[in-house]
Amino acid sequence: MTQLPIVSAQSSSGCQTGGCQTNVEQIPARRLPKWLKRQVPKGNVNHFTQTLLDELRLETVCDNARCPNRMECYSQKTATFMVMGNVCTRPCGFCAVGRGRPEALEGDEPERVAEAAFRLGLKHVVITSVTRDDLPDAGAEHFYQCVVAVRNRTGASVEVLTPDFISNKLALNRVIEAAPEVFNHNTETVPRLYRRVRGPKSDYAWTLELLRRVKEQNPTIKTKSGLMLGLGETTEEVLDVLADLLKVNCDFLTLGQYLQPDEKRYLPVVKYVHPDEFKFLGEKAKAMGFKKVASGPFVRSSYHARDMAESF
């Protein structure tokens, strides 16, 4: 089978994308292709969701990461809760979440997340967080408390989307003890681009090891990971990453289009990947052995997460 290229041999600046460090100035702003334009959902249900989140003083990755699916999800009374504040200690080149010095943890946040999940009627609750390298356990105990609180209040299945806990690798064990139904940690990109995209503290080998440890310590937990496409990776590099994820028994995979939050602070989009290419990679991933795959321009880590978790 002929492989579809994810990026051309050269960027619009003429630079070889396989070897140079592109930046915002080298790649001019370009209009979104038609497949990345969405209609705003009708109705006012999204207002209910936003009002509830405001009342309970909760953050979501939907808002903070400027997710293109925010209006759709809010209109369906669902959201991905982002705990431990809205300030991250990592300067990742792709993420719109604010970075700096976070505030202290709020002890009642797990109960507030659980209350929101109950009022929204969620059957599958996704909890993520900013990276908290400032905390001794990187926030692992807080994740544990959130999972327990949600489960006790709602009886729903729980999916966690965690940072890498690289500042305290043993802290991962505490999250595993909570036994979330799904443990998600995003690979984000290919090894060649890892430090540039995820920052100097990131480690591709540890990302794989983290997923391996989850499965080793509790085989009943479904593991999940995802990549953003359009940052300069090649098809061969993506397929190599998928093979690495399968070696650590990763169950679920998401593939989506990277969208630059703004043109000044964040990594540029090297290419808008066509839906046909996402379809090709999704079918390839299924053939390779992933149990569930979501692949498309608007796919994000927690997009339709309940469907993926409950269909397996």
VOPAGU-2260 file (C-alpha; in pm, 1 decimal, decimal comma):
REM VOPAGU-2260
SITE   aa  ch    i         X         Y         Z
SITE  MET   A    0       0,0       0,0       0,0
SITE  THR   A    1     130,9     345,7     -88,7
SITE  GLN   A    2     172,4     561,3     219,2
SITE  LEU   A    3      23,6     908,8     212,9
SITE  PRO   A    4     270,3    1177,0     320,1
SITE  ILE   A    5     179,9    1386,4     620,7
SITE  VAL   A    6     418,4    1665,1     527,6
SITE  SER   A    7     584,3    1760,6     205,2
SITE  ALA   A    8     960,7    1748,6     175,6
SITE  GLN   A    9     986,0    2121,6     236,4
SITE  SER   A   10     792,6    2376,5     432,0
SITE  SER   A   11     672,5    2698,8     275,8
SITE  SER   A   12    1000,6    2860,5     375,4
SITE  GLY   A   13    1201,3    2610,1     169,7
SITE  CYS   A   14    1349,7    2459,7     486,5
SITE  GLN   A   15    1388,5    2083,4     509,8
SITE  THR   A   16    1129,6    1990,9     774,4
SITE  GLY   A   17    1317,5    1678,3     867,9
SITE  GLY   A   18    1619,7    1864,4     995,4
SITE  CYS   A   19    1580,3    2234,3    1073,9
SITE  GLN   A   20    1416,3    2428,0    1352,6
SITE  THR   A   21    1123,0    2607,9    1192,4
SITE  ASN   A   22     971,8    2903,0    1375,5
SITE  VAL   A   23     672,9    3131,8    1351,1
SITE  GLU   A   24     845,5    3375,4    1116,8
SITE  GLN   A   25     948,6    3107,4     866,9
SITE  ILE   A   26     599,9    2975,5     802,9
SITE  PRO   A   27     345,2    3241,2     703,4
SITE  ALA   A   28      -5,5    3246,6     845,3
SITE  ARG   A   29    -248,7    3059,4     627,3
SITE  ARG   A   30    -623,2    3033,8     611,1
SITE  LEU   A   31    -793,3    2733,0     759,6
SITE  PRO   A   32    -897,8    2478,4     497,7
SITE  LYS   A   33   -1268,6    2415,5     456,9
SITE  TRP   A   34   -1257,2    2091,5     657,5
SITE  LEU   A   35   -1146,1    2283,8     967,1
SITE  LYS   A   36   -1441,9    2523,0     968,6
SITE  ARG   A   37   -1728,0    2433,1    1198,8
SITE  GLN   A   38   -2081,3    2555,0    1253,5
SITE  VAL   A   39   -2178,2    2681,6    1596,3
SITE  PRO   A   40   -2427,7    2441,5    1760,4
SITE  LYS   A   41   -2779,4    2578,6    1791,8
SITE  GLY   A   42   -2957,3    2613,8    2120,8
SITE  ASN   A   43   -2847,9    2740,4    2459,6
SITE  VAL   A   44   -2753,3    2421,9    2644,6
SITE  ASN   A   45   -2387,8    2525,3    2636,4
SITE  HIS   A   46   -2487,7    2819,1    2858,4
SITE  PHE   A   47   -2612,6    2572,7    3122,9
SITE  THR   A   48   -2276,9    2394,8    3123,6
SITE  GLN   A   49   -2076,4    2716,1    3144,3
SITE  THR   A   50   -2294,4    2854,0    3422,7
SITE  LEU   A   51   -2254,7    2536,4    3626,1
SITE  LEU   A   52   -1876,6    2541,7    3584,3
SITE  ASP   A   53   -1866,5    2906,3    3690,9
SITE  GLU   A   54   -2086,5    2836,5    3993,9
SITE  LEU   A   55   -1859,8    2553,5    4110,9
SITE  ARG   A   56   -1541,4    2745,5    4025,4
SITE  LEU   A   57   -1407,5    2475,8    3795,2
SITE  GLU   A   58   -1161,7    2493,5    3508,8
SITE  THR   A   59   -1187,8    2292,0    3189,9
SITE  VAL   A   60    -930,3    2212,1    2927,6
SITE  CYS   A   61   -1204,8    2301,0    2680,5
SITE  ASP   A   62   -1172,9    2668,3    2775,7
SITE  ASN   A   63    -808,2    2691,6    2871,7
SITE  ALA   A   64    -668,9    2502,4    2573,0
SITE  ARG   A   65    -910,3    2672,4    2329,4
SITE  CYS   A   66   -1049,4    2341,7    2211,7
SITE  PRO   A   67   -1235,5    2366,5    1879,4
SITE  ASN   A   68   -1497,1    2122,2    2011,4
SITE  ARG   A   69   -1587,8    2330,7    2316,3
SITE  MET   A   70   -1928,6    2450,7    2194,0
SITE  GLU   A   71   -2027,2    2103,4    2076,0
SITE  CYS   A   72   -1931,2    1937,8    2403,7
SITE  TYR   A   73   -2084,8    2206,9    2625,6
SITE  SER   A   74   -2409,0    2186,5    2425,7
SITE  GLN   A   75   -2415,8    1813,4    2507,5
SITE  LYS   A   76   -2361,5    1883,2    2878,2
SITE  THR   A   77   -2011,7    1742,0    2890,3
SITE  ALA   A   78   -1667,1    1884,6    2958,6
SITE  THR   A   79   -1315,0    1774,6    3044,9
SITE  PHE   A   80   -1234,0    1896,5    3394,3
SITE  MET   A   81    -889,2    2050,6    3443,0
SITE  VAL   A   82    -782,6    2032,4    3805,9
SITE  MET   A   83    -503,5    2192,5    4010,3
SITE  GLY   A   84    -554,2    2538,3    3864,3
SITE  ASN   A   85    -511,5    2700,7    3524,6
SITE  VAL   A   86    -140,6    2779,4    3542,2
SITE  CYS   A   87     110,5    2521,9    3418,5
SITE  THR   A   88     476,1    2486,5    3516,9
SITE  ARG   A   89     579,8    2366,9    3168,3
SITE  PRO   A   90     638,1    2599,1    2868,1
SITE  CYS   A   91     512,7    2359,5    2599,2
SITE  GLY   A   92     527,6    2505,9    2251,2
SITE  PHE   A   93     178,5    2395,5    2148,2
SITE  CYS   A   94     -49,1    2449,4    2447,9
SITE  ALA   A   95    -262,4    2758,7    2512,7
SITE  VAL   A   96    -287,9    2695,2    2887,5
SITE  GLY   A   97    -116,3    2972,2    3084,0
SITE  ARG   A   98     225,1    2906,2    3229,2
SITE  GLY   A   99     394,9    3046,2    3537,9
SITE  ARG   A  100     376,6    2995,4    3915,0
SITE  PRO   A  101      58,4    2806,7    4013,9
SITE  GLU   A  102    -147,3    2875,1    4324,2
SITE  ALA   A  103    -194,4    2630,4    4611,0
SITE  LEU   A  104    -424,4    2331,9    4561,6
SITE  GLU   A  105    -786,5    2368,3    4671,5
SITE  GLY   A  106    -877,3    2084,1    4903,4
SITE  ASP   A  107   -1246,7    2084,8    4810,2
SITE  GLU   A  108   -1186,5    2067,8    4435,6
SITE  PRO   A  109   -1241,5    1689,7    4410,6
SITE  GLU   A  110   -1588,3    1729,2    4562,7
SITE  ARG   A  111   -1669,5    2019,3    4330,7
SITE  VAL   A  112   -1566,4    1814,7    4027,2
SITE  ALA   A  113   -1784,5    1529,5    4150,6
SITE  GLU   A  114   -2079,2    1762,3    4203,2
SITE  ALA   A  115   -2046,8    1903,4    3851,4
SITE  ALA   A  116   -2028,6    1553,8    3704,4
SITE  PHE   A  117   -2342,3    1458,6    3899,2
SITE  ARG   A  118   -2541,8    1763,3    3788,6
SITE  LEU   A  119   -2436,1    1715,2    3426,9
SITE  GLY   A  120   -2544,6    1353,3    3444,1
SITE  LEU   A  121   -2211,6    1225,9    3316,0
SITE  LYS   A  122   -2163,5     851,0    3284,0
SITE  HIS   A  123   -1795,7     884,1    3187,8
SITE  VAL   A  124   -1591,3    1159,0    3350,5
SITE  VAL   A  125   -1260,4    1283,0    3208,9
SITE  ILE   A  126   -1019,8    1459,4    3443,6
SITE  THR   A  127    -697,6    1622,6    3333,1
SITE  SER   A  128    -466,2    1879,5    3488,1
SITE  VAL   A  129    -193,6    2129,3    3433,8
SITE  THR   A  130     158,0    2001,0    3502,2
SITE  ARG   A  131     256,4    2073,9    3862,5
SITE  ASP   A  132     632,5    2022,2    3888,3
SITE  ASP   A  133     619,0    2248,7    4193,9
SITE  LEU   A  134     439,9    1984,6    4402,6
SITE  PRO   A  135     637,1    1704,5    4572,0
SITE  ASP   A  136     410,9    1437,8    4419,5
SITE  ALA   A  137     335,5    1635,7    4100,6
SITE  GLY   A  138     -32,5    1628,4    4198,0
SITE  ALA   A  139     -77,6    1250,9    4209,7
SITE  GLU   A  140    -268,7    1252,1    4541,1
SITE  HIS   A  141    -503,8    1517,8    4406,0
SITE  PHE   A  142    -578,3    1300,1    4103,5
SITE  TYR   A  143    -647,4    1009,5    4339,4
SITE  GLN   A  144    -890,3    1215,4    4545,3
SITE  CYS   A  145   -1070,1    1339,6    4232,2
SITE  VAL   A  146   -1119,8     988,0    4097,8
SITE  VAL   A  147   -1253,5     861,9    4432,1
SITE  ALA   A  148   -1485,1    1161,2    4478,6
SITE  VAL   A  149   -1635,3    1131,0    4129,9
SITE  ARG   A  150   -1684,8     757,7    4162,4
SITE  ASN   A  151   -1851,5     790,8    4503,3
SITE  ARG   A  152   -2083,7    1071,0    4392,4
SITE  THR   A  153   -2182,2     947,0    4048,3
SITE  GLY   A  154   -2087,3     583,0    3996,9
SITE  ALA   A  155   -1951,5     691,2    3658,1
SITE  SER   A  156   -1646,6     547,9    3490,3
SITE  VAL   A  157   -1343,3     775,5    3514,0
SITE  GLU   A  158   -1070,6     860,8    3266,8
SITE  VAL   A  159    -761,6    1050,0    3372,9
SITE  LEU   A  160    -541,1    1240,8    3130,9
SITE  THR   A  161    -226,3    1299,6    3329,5
SITE  PRO   A  162     100,1    1487,9    3297,4
SITE  ASP   A  163     418,6    1281,7    3291,2
SITE  PHE   A  164     510,8    1287,0    3664,3
SITE  ILE   A  165     873,0    1300,2    3552,0
SITE  SER   A  166     970,4    1507,7    3857,3
SITE  ASN   A  167     853,8    1219,8    4081,8
SITE  LYS   A  168     812,8     899,6    3883,7
SITE  LEU   A  169     699,1     699,0    4184,6
SITE  ALA   A  170     401,9     933,7    4226,2
SITE  LEU   A  171     242,7     761,5    3929,1
SITE  ASN   A  172     169,6     465,6    4156,6
SITE  ARG   A  173     -82,0     669,0    4357,1
SITE  VAL   A  174    -288,9     747,3    4048,2
SITE  ILE   A  175    -283,5     381,3    3948,2
SITE  GLU   A  176    -414,8     293,0    4296,3
SITE  ALA   A  177    -728,8     492,8    4216,8
SITE  ALA   A  178    -793,2     241,7    3934,8
SITE  PRO   A  179    -944,4     476,5    3675,9
SITE  GLU   A  180   -1113,8     285,4    3397,4
SITE  VAL   A  181    -895,6     466,4    3142,1
SITE  PHE   A  182    -546,9     608,3    3193,4
SITE  ASN   A  183    -452,1     854,5    2920,2
SITE  HIS   A  184    -114,0    1015,2    2869,9
SITE  ASN   A  185     -46,4    1184,3    2539,6
SITE  THR   A  186     266,1    1115,4    2338,6
SITE  GLU   A  187     186,6    1435,3    2143,9
SITE  THR   A  188     451,2    1402,6    1872,1
SITE  VAL   A  189     737,8    1198,8    1728,5
SITE  PRO   A  190    1077,7    1158,6    1902,3
SITE  ARG   A  191    1262,4    1392,2    1662,9
SITE  LEU   A  192    1032,7    1681,5    1759,3
SITE  TYR   A  193     982,7    1586,9    2123,6
SITE  ARG   A  194    1191,0    1843,1    2308,8
SITE  ARG   A  195    1090,5    2122,4    2073,7
SITE  VAL   A  196     719,4    2051,6    2110,0
SITE  ARG   A  197     698,5    1934,3    2471,1
SITE  GLY   A  198     987,5    2125,9    2624,5
SITE  PRO   A  199    1327,7    2038,8    2772,6
SITE  LYS   A  200    1192,7    1832,3    3063,2
SITE  SER   A  201    1007,2    1590,3    2838,8
SITE  ASP   A  202    1134,6    1241,4    2764,6
SITE  TYR   A  203     989,0    1016,7    2494,4
SITE  ALA   A  204    1125,5     702,7    2658,7
SITE  TRP   A  205     958,3     791,5    2988,8
SITE  THR   A  206     625,2     854,0    2814,1
SITE  LEU   A  207     633,8     495,4    2693,0
SITE  GLU   A  208     755,4     366,7    3028,8
SITE  LEU   A  209     474,2     548,2    3209,8
SITE  LEU   A  210     213,0     372,8    2996,4
SITE  ARG   A  211     392,8      41,1    3039,9
SITE  ARG   A  212     392,7      74,9    3419,3
SITE  VAL   A  213      20,6     146,8    3431,2
SITE  LYS   A  214     -56,5    -168,7    3236,8
SITE  GLU   A  215     192,9    -374,0    3436,0
SITE  GLN   A  216      55,2    -269,2    3773,5
SITE  ASN   A  217    -312,8    -293,8    3680,5
SITE  PRO   A  218    -387,5    -478,6    3354,6
SITE  THR   A  219    -759,2    -399,1    3386,3
SITE  ILE   A  220    -696,6     -29,5    3324,6
SITE  LYS   A  221    -730,4      68,2    2959,2
SITE  THR   A  222    -437,9     282,2    2848,8
SITE  LYS   A  223    -469,9     554,3    2589,5
SITE  SER   A  224    -242,5     798,8    2410,5
SITE  GLY   A  225    -265,3    1055,5    2134,7
SITE  LEU   A  226     -64,7    1253,9    1883,6
SITE  MET   A  227    -107,4    1592,8    1720,8
SITE  LEU   A  228     -33,6    1597,4    1349,4
SITE  GLY   A  229      85,4    1886,7    1138,1
SITE  LEU   A  230     398,2    1982,1    1333,1
SITE  GLY   A  231     647,9    1853,6    1077,3
SITE  GLU   A  232     636,0    1478,5    1135,9
SITE  THR   A  233     646,9    1221,4     856,6
SITE  THR   A  234     420,7     923,7     803,0
SITE  GLU   A  235     705,2     683,9     880,8
SITE  GLU   A  236     777,4     860,6    1209,6
SITE  VAL   A  237     411,2     843,7    1312,7
SITE  LEU   A  238     391,0     473,7    1232,4
SITE  ASP   A  239     707,5     413,5    1435,6
SITE  VAL   A  240     545,2     584,5    1735,2
SITE  LEU   A  241     233,6     371,9    1695,4
SITE  ALA   A  242     450,2      60,5    1695,4
SITE  ASP   A  243     622,2     180,2    2014,3
SITE  LEU   A  244     284,5     239,2    2183,2
SITE  LEU   A  245     168,4    -109,1    2095,2
SITE  LYS   A  246     486,3    -253,9    2246,3
SITE  VAL   A  247     374,6    -113,8    2582,9
SITE  ASN   A  248      21,1    -250,1    2529,9
SITE  CYS   A  249    -153,5      81,3    2471,1
SITE  ASP   A  250    -522,2      10,5    2402,4
SITE  PHE   A  251    -668,6     332,6    2262,0
SITE  LEU   A  252    -529,6     592,8    2020,6
SITE  THR   A  253    -632,3     943,8    1918,1
SITE  LEU   A  254    -492,8    1137,0    1622,2
SITE  GLY   A  255    -587,7    1500,0    1562,6
SITE  GLN   A  256    -478,6    1818,5    1388,1
SITE  TYR   A  257    -253,5    2062,3    1573,8
SITE  LEU   A  258    -396,3    2415,4    1564,4
SITE  GLN   A  259    -174,3    2707,1    1659,4
SITE  PRO   A  260    -328,7    2906,6    1948,9
SITE  ASP   A  261    -177,3    3229,5    1817,0
SITE  GLU   A  262      99,7    3330,6    1577,2
SITE  LYS   A  263     340,3    3491,2    1823,0
SITE  ARG   A  264     400,2    3249,8    2111,1
SITE  TYR   A  265     335,0    2904,0    1975,4
SITE  LEU   A  266     474,1    2658,0    1726,0
SITE  PRO   A  267     350,1    2706,0    1369,8
SITE  VAL   A  268     134,4    2462,9    1180,4
SITE  VAL   A  269     357,3    2302,5     917,5
SITE  LYS   A  270      64,5    2136,2     744,3
SITE  TYR   A  271    -311,6    2101,8     768,2
SITE  VAL   A  272    -353,5    1728,3     731,1
SITE  HIS   A  273    -631,1    1624,7     493,7
SITE  PRO   A  274    -916,5    1410,0     632,2
SITE  ASP   A  275    -819,7    1133,5     387,2
SITE  GLU   A  276    -477,8    1112,1     550,2
SITE  PHE   A  277    -637,7    1086,6     894,0
SITE  LYS   A  278    -858,5     808,0     761,0
SITE  PHE   A  279    -555,0     626,2     622,3
SITE  LEU   A  280    -364,9     649,9     951,7
SITE  GLY   A  281    -670,4     548,4    1152,5
SITE  GLU   A  282    -720,0     236,7     942,5
SITE  LYS   A  283    -348,6     160,6     962,5
SITE  ALA   A  284    -355,8     193,7    1343,2
SITE  LYS   A  285    -649,3     -46,3    1371,3
SITE  ALA   A  286    -473,5    -295,7    1145,9
SITE  MET   A  287    -162,2    -268,5    1363,3
SITE  GLY   A  288    -356,7    -372,8    1671,6
SITE  PHE   A  289    -504,4     -75,5    1860,7
SITE  LYS   A  290    -838,6    -174,5    2011,5
SITE  LYS   A  291   -1001,7     163,1    1948,4
SITE  VAL   A  292    -886,1     450,1    1728,6
SITE  ALA   A  293   -1022,0     800,8    1675,7
SITE  SER   A  294    -851,1     980,4    1388,1
SITE  GLY   A  295    -961,3    1308,1    1232,9
SITE  PRO   A  296    -887,6    1680,8    1219,2
SITE  PHE   A  297   -1107,0    1766,4    1519,9
SITE  VAL   A  298   -1018,0    1463,4    1732,1
SITE  ARG   A  299    -879,9    1554,6    2071,5
SITE  SER   A  300    -771,3    1341,9    2368,6
SITE  SER   A  301   -1113,1    1337,1    2534,3
SITE  TYR   A  302   -1335,6    1392,4    2229,2
SITE  HIS   A  303   -1620,6    1136,5    2248,0
SITE  ALA   A  304   -1418,1     964,6    2520,0
SITE  ARG   A  305   -1721,3     783,7    2658,0
SITE  ASP   A  306   -1795,1     622,6    2320,7
SITE  MET   A  307   -1440,1     493,8    2297,2
SITE  ALA   A  308   -1430,0     362,6    2652,8
SITE  GLU   A  309   -1773,4     200,4    2658,7
SITE  SER   A  310   -1754,6      40,5    2314,9
SITE  PHE   A  311   -1467,3    -183,2    2420,0
